[in-house]
Amino acid sequence: MTTHIRIRAFNTKDAYPEQKLDNDVCMAVRAGNTVYLRGQTAMDLDGNIVGVGDAAAQAENAMACAKVLLEEAGARLEDVVKIVIYITDRAYREPVYRVVGRWLKGVYPVSTGLIVQGLAKPEYLMEIDIIAEIPADRA
């Protein structure tokens, strides 16, 4: 039986006080050798919004946070197998993908990109969903 390890649990009423939410979630879940990250955005791991108006800066923050969370779950960036990138404007595609590409150079995950009308906070210009698989020899 697999035990799920939940990393950095929190409640949405704390992260989004301006919204009437009350959901128990976490930043990462390790289920066996698979690691699922919460969508990473302009919000840093201390709850501050960084890079307002700058999609590349938000992507840089998102990837820095992803690296920390993956490591806390026992994974590495090189273990990333799937990413989904959400942007709120087609103009953000190149700056966001350049940043993500630099962080994941040589990793070759499958990737999906979507242009969406909006994200959880109006300041968010991008979000990245990440799944990683820890190799059996390191698990």
N, C-alpha and C positions, 0 to 999 in steps of 0.2 A: 504494500500500500504506500502510495506517494504522500509525503507530507509537504504541503505548500508552505513556503517561507514568505511571509509578507514583510516588506521592508518599507520603513517610514510611513506607517499608517497615519491617517489624519481624517478629519471630517470636513466636508465641503463648506460647511457653515463658517469654518475658520479661514479657508482659502478664498472664499467668495462671500464676504459678509454683506455685500450689496445685493446679493441674490437670496431668495428664500429657499435654500437648499439644506439638506440634512442627510448626506450620504457618507457612509463609512467606506473609504477607499485607501489605497496605498500607492506609493511611487513605483514599486516594483514587486513582482511576484516571481519566485523561483518554484517551478513545478518540475520535480525531477531535475533533468539537465537543461530544461528550457527556462529562459528568463524573458518575462514580458515587462516592458516599461510603460508607465503612464505616458501619454503624449507629452513631449517636452516642448516648451515654448519660450517666451520671453521671461517667464517667471523663474528666478533662480531658486536654489534649494533652501534659501532662507525666506522665501515668499515675496521677494522684491521683484518688481518689473524692470527689466533692463532693455536698452535698445529701442525705446519708443520711437517709432517712425523709421527705423532702420532694420530692414528684413535680414541683412547679413549679420548684423550684431545679434539679433534674436537667434539666428541659426547657430552662431558661435556659442551663445549661452546654452542653447538646447543641447548641443553636442557635448559641451563641457559637463553639463549635468548628467547626460546619458552615460558618459564615461565613468563618473563617480558612482552612479547607481548600478551600472553593470558590475563594477569592481566590488561593490558592497554585496552583490548577489553571487560573487565568485566567478564572474564572466569577464571578458575583455572585449574591446571594440572589434578585434579580429574574429570574435565569435558571432557577430551579427549576421543573421541569415535573411532578414526581411525588414524593409523600411517602407513606411507610407508617409509621404510628405504632403501636407496640406498648406496651400498658400491662398491668400485672399485677393491676389491680383496677379495676372500673368507676368507683369513686369518684375515680380519678385522671384521668378523661377531661376534665372541665371545667378543672381547673388546668393540665393539660398543653396542651390545645388552646388555652386563652387565651394562653399564652406563645408557642406556635408561631404562632398567628394574628397576634400582635403583630409578630413577626419577619417574617412573610410577608404583611403587609397590602398589598393591591393586586396581589399576584402571581398568584393564582388557579391554583395547581397542582391536578392531580388528587390525590385523597387517599383512602387506605384506612386504617381503624383496626381494630386487633385487640386483643382481650383474651386474654392468654396466661397459662399456668400459672407460668412463670418465665423469667428471662433468664440470661445467661452468669454473672453474679455475683449472689448473693442480695441485695446492696444495691441493685441496679438495679430501679427501679420503672417505668422507661419506656425506650424506645429509638426513634429515628427514622432511617429509611432515606431517603436523598435522591438524586434524579437531577436533573441540570441539563443544559440544552442551551444552549451559547454561540451567540448569533446570528452568522450568517456575516459580517456587517459588522464584528464585533469579533474574529473568530477569527484 
